[in-house]
Amino acid sequence: MKLEKYLLMKKKRVSDFAREIGVIHCVALRWVRGKAIPRKRYMQKIMQMTCGKVNPIDFYEQGKETGKQ
């Protein structure tokens, strides 16, 4: 599941998510928009926080959908 979809489903703002995961808003926003891929330690936090609903492959597939890799 894409991070954006997860946040919408949980009705969670990007700024709240960023605070919980330990990054600044603009970093989390880049992840949500598919402009950047989280580093390993944040990827692990995202997987843990979302109970595995958002996982690493979702970020790589996101780049393919937008024509970026």
Protein Blocks (a to p, Z undefined) as FASTA:
>chain_A
ZZklmmmmnopafklmmmmnopafklmmmmmnopaccdfklmmmmmmmnnomacfklmmm
mmmmnopZZ
